């Protein structure tokens, strides 16, 4: 299985959808909390982008693997959060579900 297949499976693989739909007011509360979390995630992503660039400048264009993996994980989390925010999925992102 290629790395792209693994990422695709984490992003849009099988997720257990809740059996009951939640109250819209409660969903609004979750959406506000997740919007704040997405904003923090974007700030972290911007910071890590600068750090990775500096690492690549210093190490002859070699990226730090841990930072690259963190970026992949963060991107998948943001995608899952966006799916919940836009009602494409009823599955809430971490910390309400497993971080895979």
Secondary structure as the mmCIF struct_conf table of DSSP 4:
data_model
#
loop_
_struct_conf.conf_type_id
_struct_conf.id
_struct_conf.beg_label_comp_id
_struct_conf.beg_label_asym_id
_struct_conf.beg_label_seq_id
_struct_conf.end_label_comp_id
_struct_conf.end_label_asym_id
_struct_conf.end_label_seq_id
HELX_RH_AL_P HELX_RH_AL_P1 UNK A 3 UNK A 12
BEND BEND1 UNK A 13 UNK A 13
BEND BEND2 UNK A 19 UNK A 20
HELX_LH_PP_P HELX_LH_PP_P1 UNK A 21 UNK A 23
HELX_RH_AL_P HELX_RH_AL_P2 UNK A 24 UNK A 58
TURN_TY1_P TURN_TY1_P1 UNK A 59 UNK A 61
HELX_LH_PP_P HELX_LH_PP_P2 UNK A 62 UNK A 64
HELX_RH_AL_P HELX_RH_AL_P3 UNK A 65 UNK A 85
TURN_TY1_P TURN_TY1_P2 UNK A 86 UNK A 87
BEND BEND3 UNK A 88 UNK A 88
BEND BEND4 UNK A 90 UNK A 90
TURN_TY1_P TURN_TY1_P3 UNK A 94 UNK A 95
BEND BEND5 UNK A 96 UNK A 97
#
